[in-house]
């Protein structure tokens, strides 16, 4: 990304350094010297000992021995949520109550069914508890009241309040009741809120020997009827979000391209309907992915091009979801400064995290009538003598040439080759790409809203509905075609960045040039802002539920 969240950049081409077809084409396009003469001069002036390069990659693998080992891809256990007729096994009873249950400070009869009226009245008065949404108060060691506010119940917020109450009391088993009409509660939203609300980032923290066991919510007994299939759907969505959060929050010496490929393998093993193909660097060279490999070349970490597929037995709708997978973005030679949040650039694979999170949810929901291809061109954007320089020209897998005027706009380069691959090797009618692409989108929409681009109204409406149901906010942005002029290069087909203004729009227009919108329904999501939120504990998993809801909306 360019500017503050710099989420896309490109860096370096081994392909070029090794004189591959891609590099030869690029060099012929920018030089008047004969090819043989170029090679002779390069050999005489700068002897390149490429045989030493593998040892650098081997060194990169050994350095991880000094970091965390055997890091999981998702929580080993999540709470079981079920309807129950009793609270006998619970450590804590949590009662959801509306503001109308505490009119004038007097608890309703429905509320007093869960405890002595005098105790409840006393606590309400002492703490001025009014039942406001998200508020809570302890009536005793085993009873907590949580506010539902007024009007329609926000089921996901109720779920998060349940998790928060369990967490603050460090209990593993809770029972949940409500004073109102339980049929008004959305079971899917409730379970989603409970599981995501119970999340704690503790994987990389040590614990003292005498410290209590860390919080783990094990079971939630709902003292009202809920549809089991709806509870399961919400749980599946939440598990996708949790996997995305695990990937995005992991440090870059853990979440490498190889780690991303291993996460995809983990998801593939969850369902017989899943299959996985990982293209290594040599495979990508055969495909001519000069944009992707140009970015990857500066890193000692090997690139991994991930193609994870879910196939329902009666698939009628086919999708390709393409996630940006830069596991660390230094900016390349246009290196990031401290003001550009370089220390946070581990989250530049937020789009890939959302993509694999969506895959995790789909693997559990097992829809029969859809097929989804999850594609991630994963690599790092680093600085190296063998790598990409500002001014270099790279060649995409469709033969188009791109002048790199900023190596810190690398994500769009990797996405371009990934989008071309998706159109070449899948039968997807709908293609969505998702990326922490530009700081410009953060400036335009702030930290909580993603930019959504598409030339098709039907796709826009479907994505808006998915946004509303998932809670992942998006805003439809314009594809102002006149801005495409900024991407014209005097020496190549395109430049990879335009001017300073409208940077999120020009980034989307760049990607659109690599999509045949006459044949596929395309949309682009720029999630630079909501991918990370310090107030919510860091990685948000934004996009995972959005994509899953979008795809599932086409399922019957």
BAMI-484160 format. One record per atom (N, C-alpha, C): residue in one letter; z negated, y negated, x. Coordinates in pm, whole numbers, plus 50000, padded with zeros to 5 digits. Atoms other than C-alpha are relative to their C-alpha. Layout:
! residues N
aZYX
...
This chain:
! residues 556
x500005011550083
x500005000050000
x500004987850088
x499945011949921
x500904966750132
x498854991249965
x501135008850020
x498194940250167
x498725008049997
x501384994849991
x494564948550095
x499895015049989
x500214985650013
x494814984249969
x501095007750069
x498944993949925
x497864991750178
x500135014749979
x499924985950028
x498695024350025
x501345006050029
x498804993249967
x502145030150139
x500544994850129
x499405004649878
x503505028250473
x500815010950059
x499254989549941
x505885046050689
x499904999450147
x500174999949858
x505765057051042
x500775011050064
x499464991749898
x508005074451282
x500815012249969
x499094988950024
x510695100051312
x500175008850120
x499764990249895
x510495130451530
x501445004049991
x498614996550019
x513785137951377
x500854991350090
x499245008949914
x515065107251556
x499795003450145
x500314997449860
x513295115251881
x500695012550050
x499404987549956
x514825149751887
x501505000449979
x498555000650011
x518335138251813
x500555008449888
x499524992150112
x518645155251477
x501154992849932
x498895006050072
x521475148651236
x499584986849936
x500465012350063
x519335122551059
x500034988450096
x500095010749902
x518715102551373
x501364996150053
x498665003349950
x522265105151497
x500714990949900
x499365008450100
x523485090751170
x499444986050003
x500645013149998
x520965062751189
x500424992250123
x499645007049877
x521785054551549
x501454995449997
x498605004050008
x525505054351482
x500154987849910
x499915011350092
x524825029451205
x499534987050061
x500575012449949
x523035004251427
x500414997150145
x499665002149861
x524615007751769
x501505001650022
x498594998949966
x528065002451917
x500225009550118
x499864991249885
x527335025252215
x500335014149954
x499714986150036
x528785060452210
x498715008249999
x501204991950014
x526285087452109
x499605006350132
x500334993449873
x526515105952441
x499394990050098
x500535010249909
x525885073552627
x498564996549964
x501375002650043
x522785066652416
x499075010850052
x500854989049955
x521415100752498
x499814999650151
x500075000149853
x522215096952870
x499054989050046
x500895011049962
x520515063152894
x498555003449967
x501384996850038
x517465075552704
x499425010250096
x500514989649911
x517175105852929
x499704994650138
x500205005149865
x517505085853250
x498844990250009
x501045010249993
x515075058353157
x498635005249955
x501294995750056
x512385075652950
x500045015049980
x500024985450018
x512045112853013
x498955003849895
x500894996550109
x510545126052685
x499635014650013
x500444986249983
x508505157352737
x499495005149865
x500374996050134
x508565169652380
x499265013449999
x500694987149997
x507265203752488
x498484998149998
x501445002550001
x503845187252521
x499484996849860
x500425004450133
x503795176552156
x499165010449925
x500834990450072
x502505209452012
x498555000250045
x501384999849954
x499415207152230
x499214988749936
x500675010950070
x498625173852065
x499595004549861
x500314995050133
x498785190451726
x498865010150007
x501104990549983
x496555218251852
x498694992750023
x501205008049975
x494105191951976
x499464994249870
x500445005650128
x494045176251629
x499215010249922
x500724989550072
x492935209451486
x498615002250059
x501304997449938
x490135213551738
x499034988549978
x500925011250021
x488745178551681
x499255001449869
x500694998450128
x487865188551326
x498795009050012
x501194991949979
x485335212651472
x498754991350008
x501155009049990
x483125182151520
x499664993749865
x500265005450132
x483325173251152
x499505010849905
x500474990350099
x482215190550831
x500925012149993
x499244987650004
x483325226650802
x499935006449860
x499954992450125
x484325248150502
x499634991349880
x500275009650108
x484375218850262
x500675004949872
x499404995050125
x484915229649899
x500964989949938
x499015008650066
x487735215949684
x499494994549867
x500575004450127
x485615212149371
x498595005749991
x501364994750013
x482035218249254
x500015015149975
x500074985450017
x481055254849275
x499605003749858
x500474997250136
x479375252948935
x500004987149918
x500155011150094
x479595230148633
x499205005249880
x500874996250111
x477335230048330
x500765007549890
x499484993350119
x477965254048044
x499574991849878
x500285008250118
x478215233947722
x500345008349877
x499804991250115
x477785252447393
x499144995349884
x500845002550116
x476465249247041
x498885010349997
x501164991250003
x473005263946991
x499114996249883
x500915002550112
x470445267246715
x498594996650044
x501375002249952
x467415262346936
x499984992250132
x500205007549876
x466095240147215
x498935006650087
x501124993449932
x463555265947337
x500185001150151
x499764998249857
x465225270747678
x500194986950076
x499695012849938
x465725233747744
x498784993950070
x501055007649930
x463735213547996
x499804986349936
x500025013550055
x464525181847804
x500834999949872
x499245001950124
x465635172647450
x500464985449996
x499405013350002
x467985142947425
x500564997649860
x499585003050138
x468515126647086
x500814987150001
x499165011950015
x471395102847021
x499704993049870
x500345007550122
x470465075446776
x500754986849996
x499275012550020
x472365045946633
x499054988449982
x500845011950021
x471115010546599
x499394999949859
x500524999850137
x470695016746226
x498795009149986
x501194991450003
x468065043146308
x498734992550039
x501175007449953
x465795015846443
x500024986049940
x499955013050067
x466174988246188
x498634993549998
x501265007549997
x463454961946236
x498915007250077
x500974993149916
x461794984346494
x499355012049935
x500594988650071
x461045011546239
x500955012050012
x499114988449983
x462425046246326
x500335006549867
x499564993550123
x464435063746056
x499365013749987
x500534986650023
x463355096345899
x500745010350084
x499214990749919
x466195113846079
x499525000150144
x500485000949862
x464865101446414
x498605006150013
x501374994949994
x461265110446334
x499935015249987
x499984985450006
x462345146546280
x499855006350137
x500044994649864
x462325150246659
x498704996750074
x501265003249935
x458825137446731
x499094992549906
x500945007450085
x455705121146587
x500464985649978
x499545013550034
x456625088946407
x499214989350074
x500825010049933
x453695070346563
x500394998550147
x499595000449859
x454775079746918
x501344992950017
x498675006149991
x458375069946856
x499924985149971
x500165014350034
x457375037046691
x499384992350115
x500685006649889
x455075028546981
x500934997750118
x499075001149886
x457725035147246
x501094989849969
x498965009650040
x460365015647053
x499494985750014
x500575013549993
x458064985647028
x499714995850143
x500385003349863
x456824987347388
x501214996750087
x498835001849915
x460314989347540
x501124992149931
x498995007650076
x462164968847276
x501315007849989
x498834991350012
x464524998247233
x500664997949865
x499295003150124
x467184989946974
x501145009849971
x498924990450021
x469575019447012
x501354995250046
x498735005249950
x472224999047193
x500745010750081
x499174990149930
x475085019247339
x499665000450149
x500294998049859
x474155033747677
x498544998250038
x501425001949968
x470435025047656
x499265013049978
x500814987950018
x467705051247675
x498534996850020
x501435001849985
x463955054947655
x499335013749987
x500744987450005
x461495083447715
x498854998849901
x501104999750096
x459195091947426
x498855008350055
x500994991349939
x457385118847620
x500675007550114
x499444992949886
x457905142747910
x501195008949965
x498934990850037
x460345163547707
x500964994149897
x499145006250101
x462025138747470
x500534986650048
x499325012549961
x464555111447551
x500874995549884
x499085005850097
x466285088247305
x501104992450075
x498905007649941
x469735075147398
x500734992749888
x499365008350102
x471475047147211
x501485002949985
x498584998050031
x474835052247041
x500654987049952
x499455012850044
x475235015846938
x500234999749851
x499675001150141
x476735006246607
x501465004049978
x498634996050030
x479895018246435
x500305014150049
x499554986649960
x481935048146551
x499365004150132
x500634994749880
x480365070346814
x501025000950114
x499204998349878
x481845067647165
x499545013050064
x500464986749960
x481645104747242
x499925001650150
x500054998649854
x482465101947611
x498814992450058
x501165007749955
x479865074647662
x498705007449968
x501164992050038
x477355096647476
x499805011250102
x500084989449900
x478165124947716
x499474995050133
x500475005549873
x477615102748017
x498524996249993
x501425003250017
x474285091147876
x499155012650008
x500714987149992
x473235127447837
x499855004250146
x500044996349858
x474135134448200
x499054990950078
x500865009549930
x472365102948316
x498525003049975
x501394996850034
x469165112648133
x499555012650073
x500344987649928
x469255147548282
x499834997350149
x500035003149856
x469915133448627
x498724992350036
x501185008249968
x467095107648615
x498715008049989
x501184991450013
x464675134948511
x500125012750084
x499744988649910
x466175160348755
x499745013449931
x500124987350073
x466415188148497
x501365006749992
x498764992550000
x469005215448482
x500465004749864
x499644995250133
x468915225248114
x499534989749897
x500365009750103
x469005200847823
x500525004549865
x499534998250137
x469325202747447
x500334986349943
x499515012950049
x471195175447260
x500085000349848
x499935001450146
x470815163846900
x500484985849969
x499605013450043
x472055134046702
x499474997549859
x500535003350132
x470635116046402
x501114998149897
x498905002950091
x474045108846254
x500825012249965
x499084989550039
x476995129146130
x500635006150125
x499504993649877
x477755153946409
x501505002349996
x498554997850009
x481285159146276
x500794988150051
x499335011949948
x482075123746393
x500105000150152
x499984999149853
x481535134446755
x501245007850045
x498844993349942
x484665143446952
x499505009550109
x500574990149910
x483695175847125
x500644999650138
x499295000549871
x486355172947396
x499524988250083
x500465011949931
x485295137547483
x498555001550045
x501414998149966
x481635147247479
x499845008650125
x500134991249883
x482025176047725
x500584993450125
x499425007449887
x484275154747948
x498984990150056
x500985009949955
x481625127547959
x498795006350067
x501164993449940
x478805151848033
x500305004550142
x499694994249868
x480555168948325
x500334989350103
x499695010549902
x481955137648489
x498784991250025
x501215008149983
x478695119048429
x498975006750089
x500974992649918
x476725146548605
x500405000650146
x499504999149862
x478795142948923
x499134992150098
x500685006949891
x476975134049244
x500685003450131
x499354998049871
x478525129449586
x498955003150106
x501044995949903
x476175149449809
x500515009950103
x499484989349913
x478505173149996
x499784997350148
x500045003349857
x478285154550324
x498634994550043
x501345004649968
x474555146950316
x499115011950036
x500964989549966
x471855167450485
x498744998149915
x501215000550081
x468615175850307
x498815004650083
x501214996149929
x465125176750454
x499445012949942
x500524986950041
x463355210150440
x499054999049881
x500985001250107
x460635197150209
x500534992149880
x499415007850109
x463035177849984
x500255009149879
x499724991850119
x463465189549624
x501475004049994
x498624995750017
x466595207949524
x500814988649939
x499185010650057
x469455183949452
x500295002649853
x499744999050144
x470255177049088
x501225008749973
x498884992050046
x472445202748918
x499805003049852
x500054997350143
x473085203248546
x500645013649975
x499554986150016
x473405239948451
x500425003549858
x499694996350138
x473435241648072
x499664988749905
x500215009950104
x473735218747772
x500145007149865
x500004993950133
x472785232547430
x500134988949895
x499765009950106
x474245211947146
x499405005149870
x500704995650122
x472005214146839
x500784996049875
x499095002550112
x474995208846611
x501295007750029
x498784992149984
x478305226346555
x501094991950069
x498865006049931
x481195218746791
x501075010750018
x498894990649982
x484615234846815
x500045004750145
x500004995049862
x484505257547124
x501284996850078
x498745002949930
x488185251847203
x500074985550044
x500035014249962
x487665214147203
x499064997750117
x500935000949887
x484645217647430
x500675004950128
x499324994349883
x486745239347664
x501084990750052
x498945009349958
x489615214047668
x499404988250077
x500665011149930
x487245185847763
x499475004350134
x500494994749873
x485695207648031
x501135001550101
x498844998449911
x489135215548175
x500454986550056
x499625013449955
x490025178548189
x499014994950104
x501045004849908
x486715170748357
x500105007050135
x499864992749874
x487245197948618
x501174994550082
x498885006349929
x490595182048703
x499584986950065
x500495012849946
x488915148148748
x499075002550118
x500944997149891
x486175163548964
x500735004750126
x499224995949882
x488715180549191
x500664987950066
x499385012149945
x490555147549230
x498984991650076
x501045007849933
x487295129949318
x499595006650132
x500344993149876
x486435156649574
x501024997350108
x498955002149901
x489785152249745
x500014985650050
x499885014149963
x489825114249739
x498814995250081
x501175004849928
x486265109449861
x499845006550137
x500164992949873
x486625134350150
x500534991450115
x499545008049886
x486935117950494
x501325005350055
x498674995849954
x490325119050667
x499985011050106
x500054988649908
x489115143950928
x499725013049925
x500124988250087
x488495167750636
x501255001449915
x498834999450090
x491205159250386
x501264996350077
x498755001349926
x494245163850608
x501145005649914
x498914993650075
x497715174450489
x499785015049982
x500284985650011
x496665210250562
x498955002649892
x501034998850103
x493545205750347
x500614998449861
x499335002050128
x495755192850066
x500775012649959
x499264987750030
x497955223750092
x499065011249962
x500994989750033
x494875245850088
x499414997749862
x500485003150135
x493635227849776
x501015004749896
x498954995250090
x496975235349611
x499965015249988
x500114985450002
x496575271949708
x498805004449916
x501204997150080
x493085271749556
x500334999149851
x499625001750141
x494525258949226
x500965011149957
x499024989650032
x497395283649238
x499335013349970
x500714987350019
x494905312349257
x499235000649869
x500755000350125
x493295301548929
x500775005549882
x499194995750113
x496195312248711
x501235007750048
x498804992349967
x498935338448721
x501264992249966
x498845008250035
x501215312148575
x500324989650108
x499805009449891
x500895291548891
x500695006850118
x499404995449874
x503045295549203
x500044988350097
x500095010549897
x503015276349530
x501035002450110
x499114999949884
x505565267749795
x499634988050086
x500315011049907
x504655247150102
x501094999350105
x498965002049900
x507495233350312
x499384994450127
x500465005049871
x506675229450679
x501004989750053
x499155010649945
x508215202750901
x501445004750018
x498654994949976
x511185224650996
x500775001449869
x499354998850131
x511915231150628
x500434986349950
x499675013650044
x511835193850556
x501154994250082
x498885004349918
x514185187450847
x501315005749946
x498814993950058
x516655211750693
x500434993049871
x499705007350124
x516395192350368
x500454985750029
x499595013649965
x517135160050557
x499054989249953
x500985009650051
x513935142750451
x499604990050108
x500245009449891
x514225114750705
x498964989449969
x501005010250035
x512065089950512
x498605005750013
x501314993449993
x509155114050475
x499625003550144
x500304995949863
x509395127650829
x499854988050093
x500165012149920
x509765092850971
x498584994849994
x501395004150015
x506345084350831
x499075009750072
x500914989649949
x504795117350941
x499985000950151
x499824996749859
x505995116951300
x498934994550093
x500995005949911
x503315094651447
x498695007750004
x501284993250011
x500535118351348
x499995013350074
x500184986849941
x499175148151537
x499815010649892
x500134990750111
x498585163751195
x501385003849947
x498714995350052
x501495185051075
x500164996049854
x499775003250141
x503055172950749
x500085012749916
x499914988950093
x502845195750447
x500634995049870
x499325003850124
x505305192550158
x499665010749896
x500614990650095
x503585208649859
x500785000249869
x499344998250130
x505375222649553
x499245010849923
x500824991250084
x502935237849302
x500615000049860
x499304999050129
x504435250648976
x499165007649898
x500584993050114
x502935259548640
x501125003149901
x498964996050095
x505215279148403
x499375007049880
x500414993550123
x504215286048045
x501095009949958
x499014989750034
x505935317047903
x501064995449901
x499045005050099
x507645297147626
x500294985150022
x499865014149964
x508245264647811
x501224993649935
x498925007750062
x510285239647613
x500124986150062
x500015013149934
x509285207447793
x499685002050148
x500174998149856
x509565204748172
x499754986550067
x500445012249935
x507885179048393
x499945001850152
x500305000549857
x507685169448759
x499074988250022
x500965010649966
x504655149748878
x499964999050152
x499875002249857
x505045134849224
x498894990650045
x501135008049956
x501905122349399
x500104995850145
x500035004949862
x501655100949709
x498845006450074
x501014992349930
x499765120949970
x499724995650141
x500355005149867
x498965098250268
x498505001950022
x501434997049984
x495665113250384
x499294990050089
x500555011949933
x495135083650616
x501154990750033
x498965010149978
x497115051450648
x499484989150094
x500385010449903
x496615030950965
x500864987649987
x499045010850008
x499575009150876
x501145001550100
x498974998649897
x501605021351173
x499984988050092
x499955011549909
x502784994051410
x499694986949929
x500525011250080
x502174969151127
x498575003549963
x501324993850017
x498594980251174
x499104991649912
x500915006850091
x495944972050922
x498864993550077
x501185006649944
x493154947951003
x498795004349919
x501224996950075
x489554950950890
x500084994549858
x499875006250132
x490404927750601
x500915008249908
x499114991550080
x492984953350486
x499365013349965
x500764988350040
x490284979450430
x500455012750073
x499534988349927
x491465002750704
x499005011449995
x501024989450004
x488155021350689
x500015007649868
x499934993450130
x488945030350326
x501325007149977
x498674994850023
x492435043150381
x500085015149987
x500024985950038
x491335078850322
x500445001749855
x499644998450141
x491975071549953
x501474997149973
x498585002450021
x495665065350012
x500735012549950
x499424988250063
x496225100549882
x499485001549857
x500534999750137
x494745091049544
x501015005249899
x498964994950090
x498065098149374
x500135015150009
x499964985549981
x498145133049524
x498755006449941
x501234994850058
x494515137949423
x500115001149849
x499814999750145
x495395128949063
x500995010949961
x498994989750028
x498425151849076
x499395013950003
x500644986949991
x496405181749192
x498865001449898
x501004999650106
x493615172348951
x500615003749866
x499264996450121
x496135173948668
x500355014850002
x499674985749987
x497255207948800
x498785008749972
x501244992450024
x493635219848796
x499705000949851
x500255000050144
x493275209748431
x501005008849926
x498964992050066
x496585225448328
x499785014950027
x500244985949965
x495705257848511
x498935006149911
x501074994850086
x492605260948292
x500394999949853
x499625000950142
x494115249847960
x501105009949964
x498984989750018
x497085273848001
x500924997749880
x499075001950112
x499565257947757
x501225009350015
x498894990449996
x502355282147663
x501374993450009
x498665005550025
x505165257647598
x500414988850093
x499585010249904
x505365235147904
x500125006050139
x499844996549858
x506435238148268
x499794987150080
x500325012049922
x505065214048527
x500115003050149
x499884999249855
x505995209348891
x499164988850061
x500885009749933
x503355192249104
x500444999050146
x499365001649869
x504905177849420
x499284989250080
x500715009349912
x503125161249711
x500615000850140
x499545000949861
x504715149950039
x498844994550082
x501255004249936
x501505149150241
x500174998150151
x499955002949856
x501145133650587
x499044988550029
x500755011949961
x499365106250781
x500984989350049
x499235011149942
x500675072050884
x499194994450117
x500765003549881
x499485066751241
x500864992050098
x499285007549897
x500565049251562
x500195009050122
x499714991349886
x502265067751847
x501284995350067
x498815004049927
x504875061752116
x501265006949952
x498844992650049
x507135087751956
x500364996049858
x499875002650142
x506935071351617
x500884988549961
x499165009950065
x508535046551387
x499614985850042
x500215014149968
x508965009851478
x500554991349889
x499375009550092
x509604979851255
x501434997150047
x498605002149967
x513364975551243
x500795012950009
x499294987249998
x514195012651265
x500695002549866
x499324995850121
x516575027851013
x499795015049982
x500194986050034
x515745060650842
x501025004249894
x499024994650094
x517995083150636
x499325009349902
x500614991850105
x516845097650304
x500765013049983
x499374987050020
x517665132850192
x501274999349917
x498735001850071
x520445119049972
x501014992150082
x499095007149911
x522045101050270
x499844985050001
x500215014450002
x520895065950177
x499184995750121
x500705005049882
x519685044850469
x499024988949962
x501055009950027
x516525023550473
x499574993550130
x500515007649886
x515684996350722
x498504997849978
x501455001250011
x511954996950787
x499584986450053
x500465013149954
x510814960950796
x498494998849998
x501464999849997
x507174970650751
x499545014549999
x500484986149995
x505615003450864
x498775002249913
x501144998850090
x502674996050635
x500455000449853
x499484997550134
x504905002050333
x500645013850002
x499504986449973
x505235039150403
x500015009049879
x500154990850112
x504185054850074
x501275001449920
x498764999650079
x507385045649895
x501085008150071
x499024991949926
x509365062450172
x499765014849975
x500324985950025
x507545095550132
x500325003749856
x499744997350141
x507825092949754
x501495001249971
x498554999650026
x511565086549768
x500565013850028
x499514986549970
x512285119749942
x499395010249904
x500644990750095
x509795137249711
x500664999249862
x499325001550128
x511485122849401
x501395006550003
x498684993749985
x514885134149530
x499865015249996
x500254985650001
x513485169049590
x499725004749857
x500344996250137
x512035170149237
x501245000849912
x498784999950081
x515415161849086
x500985010950043
x499074989949946
x517255186649309
x499545014249968
x500504986250005
x514985217049278
x499215003449873
x500654996550126
x513385214648933
x500944996049886
x499235003650120
x514845212748583
x499224990149915
x500855009250075
x512335186248485
x500824989549927
x499375010850076
x513455163148209
x499234987050016
x500875011749985
x510515139748273
x499385000250139
x500535001249864
x509495127748619
x499044988250006
x501015010649984
x506315107848686
x499564999750145
x500615001249867
x505285094849026
x498754991449989
x501305006850005
x501755082649093
x499524997550141
x500305003849861
x500525064049399
x499054988250005
x500745012149962
x498015039949546
x500994991650080
x498805005149935
x501085019549620
x499864986050058
x499955013849950
x500454982249649
x498714992449971
x501075009750023
x497724956749692
x500414989749898
x499505009750098
x499944934449480
x499635003949858
x500384995550134
x499154955749177
x498524997349975
x501425003350013
x495444951049243
x499814985149971
x500085014450023
x495954913449257
x500394996849856
x499505002850135
x497884914448928
x499075005149892
x500714993450108
x495694938348729
x498525002550027
x501404998149969
x492354939748907
x499665014450033
x500424986949950
x490284970248999
x499965011249897
x500224990050104
x490234988448664
x501265004849929
x498784997250078
x493844989848543
x501155003550093
x498824996149925
x496905008048677
x501254993249945
x498705005050043
x500414993848665
x500895011749964
x499114989350046
x502875015248469
x501394994449979
x498615004450007
x506625011548505
x500875011049942
x499004990750050
x509385028348307
x501064992249924
x498955006850076
x512755017648168
x500145005249857
x499854993750131
x512245039147856
x498784997549911
x501085003250092
x510185028147557
x499225012449957
x500684987850046
x509425064047449
x498995004950104
x500914995949893
x507865072047788
x498824990350007
x501065010149998
x505915039447782
x498985002849890
x500914997550111
x504465047447440
x499195012750021
x500724987549974
x503575083147540
x498924998050106
x500985002649896
x501815070447851
x498864991349948
x501065008350060
x499915044147652
x499055008549917
x500844991150080
x498665071047413
x499125008550090
x500774992149904
x497595092447709
x498924991650065
x500995009149943
x495815062247854
x498824998349906
x501075001950097
x493855057147534
x499145012449987
x500784987750019
x492845093647501
x499265004150126
x500654996149873
x492005098447870
x498964990150047
x500895010549950
x490225065447925
x500484993750128
x499425006049879
x492385057948230
x500934988649957
x499285011650051
x493635022748164
x501314997550077
x498725003849940
x497285013448226
x500544987749928
x499335011650060
x499364982348165
x501485000750035
x498554999249979
x503114982448116
x500494987750077
x499515010749913
x504744962048393
x501534999249993
x498555001650012
x508294948048404
x500765005150123
x499074996649893
x511124962748611
x501054989150006
x499125011649995
x512714929148684
x501145002650099
x498884995549916
x516144939548812
x500464989450101
x499565010449907
x516864905848973
x499225000450131
x500794999149878
x514084912849224
x500555010250099
x499404989949912
x516164941349364
x500744993450117
x499325007449891
x517974914949570
x499134999350125
x500915001049885
x514874913049790
x500075012450090
x499974987549924
x515434949049901
x501335002550068
x498724998349933
x518964943850028
x499864997350150
x500055001449854
x519404948450403
x501404997050052
x498665002649942
x522254934550617
x500525011650083
x499574989349910
x522324966450825
x499835013949939
x500234986950064
x521314994450583
x500144998349849
x499895000750145
x521405003050215
x498844992349938
x501195006850053
x517884990250158
x499074995850113
x501215002249922
x514864974250318
x498855006649922
x501084993350074
x511564990950236
x499014990349935
x500845009750071
x509804958750132
x500814987549969
x499385012650036
x510794926549961
x499154988450047
x500785011849964
x509164892449967
x498535001749967
x501454999450020
x505474884249936
x499645000649852
x500315000750142
x505584877949561
x500625011749924
x499484989150083
x506024905149301
x500095013250074
x499914988249914
x505274932649554
x499915013249926
x500104987550075
x504304958949297
x501315002949927
x498734998350070
x507554953049106
x501095004550096
x498954996049907
x509784955349413
x499775014250053
x500294986249959
x507994987349519
x500505009849894
x499524991450109
x508735002449177
x501525000349996
x498545000649999
x512354990749197
x500585008350115
x499564991749887
x512695007249539
x500005014749958
x500074986050042
x511555040649392
x501065003249896
x499004997850106
x513855036749092
x501395002650059
x498694997849935
x516825036049333
x500205014550040
x499914985949960
x516055072449416
x499825009449880
x500134992150123
x515855084049054
x501254997849915
x498865001050091
x518825091748829
x499464998649858
x500615002550130
x517455075548516
x500955003149884
x499094995450104
x520575086548327
x499735014649964
x500224985650020
x519435122648362
x498545003749977
x501424996850019
x515615121548369
x499264987949944
x500895010550050
x512885102048193
x498994997450111
x500815002949881
x511045084248474
x498954989449971
x501015010550001
x507835064848505
x499265000150133
x500735002049874
x505855051448799
x498644994049970
x501365004950018
x502085046248812
x499454995150134
x500615005849881
x500535022949070
x498504999249975
x501434998750029
x496835032649077
x499134994450113
x500745005349885
x495755012249380
x498624994749963
x501285006050038
x492984994449190
x498965010149955
x501054991350057
x491165020748982
x499785013250072
x500214987549926
x491445049149236
x498605000750060
x501295000449932
x488165037749395
x499134989349936
x500915009650060
x485105020549251
x498615002150059
x501314998549934
x481975015149461
x498855000549899
x501075000350100
x479895007749152
x499845013449930
x500054987050066
x480775041949010
x499875011350102
x500244989749900
x480085060149334
x501185003450088
x498874997749910
x483445057649508
x501235005049926
x498794994350060
x486335080349409
x499805002049851
x500104999350146
x487025078949036
x500745011749940
x499154989650058
x489585106648990
x501014994449902
x499085006750093
x491695081148802
x501395006250010
x498634994850006
x495035095148691
x500065014749965
x499964985550024
x494115132048669
x500035002849850
x500044997950145
x493155131248299
x501164993149931
x498865007250056
x495865105448225
x501265008850003
x498824991649987
x498575128548357
x499895012649915
x500184987950079
x497105159348191
x500164997149851
x499825003750141
x496885141647855
x501464996949969
x498595003150019
x500435128847898
x500825012849985
x499274987350005
x501785163647968
x499645007949875
x500444992050114
x499695180447698
x500444994049866
x499525006150124
x500945155447439
x501355005749958
x498714993750030
x504285173747460
x499825014749961
x500264986150035
x502605207347398
x499695001049851
x500244998350144
x502555220347042
x498695007349974
